[in-house]
Amino acid sequence: MVELSKNILTKVSFDRQLFQKELEKSVRWINKSEDLQVFREWCMLEFGHLYPSVLKKVFYKK
């Protein structure tokens, strides 16, 4: 599931709203905490420069 989510996010990264929607879905799909941690780190490296506010909103909204 993590690899599928990475592929989807890479393909939709051109659009901020679509990226956020897919990121939120991906976080819901990934249910293991260790997988989520690795996924979060990957997202920060890949998209941290493009959408830092979206990443903070999705990963730290608790």
N, C-alpha and C positions, 0 to 999 in steps of 0.2 A: 504493500500500500504506500510505503514511503517513496519508493522509486516512481510509482505512478503519479503521486502528488508532485514530485520534483519536476517531472516531464510536463505536467499540466501548467504549473506555475511558470516554467520557462517559456512556454508557448503564449501565455496570456499576459506576460509582464509588460507588454506595450500599453495596456489600459489599466489605470489605477483602480477603478471601481470593480472591474472584472477580476483583477488580481486579488483584491481584498475579499471578494465573494468566494473565490476558489481557495484562498488561504484559510478562511473560516471553515469551509467544508473539510479541508484537509486536516485541520486540527481536530475536528470532531471525529473523523475516520480513524486517526491514529490513536489507539487506545493504550499502548504500552508507554509508560513514563520514560523509559530509556530511549525508545524510538522517537518520542516527541522531543526529547532533549537534543538528540542528534539532528533531527529535522529543523529545530529552531536555530541551532548553530549554523546549519547549511543555509537557511534562509537569510540569516544576518550577514553571512559572507557574500552571498550571491546578490541580494537585493537591498541590503542595508543602505547603500548609497542612493538607491532610487526611491524607496518608500519607507524611510525610517519610522514615520508616524503610523503608518499602517501596521508595520510589524509590532510596534509597541502596543498599539490598540488591541491587536488580536492575541498576542502572546501574554500580555500582562494586564488583561482587563478585569481580573479578579479583585 
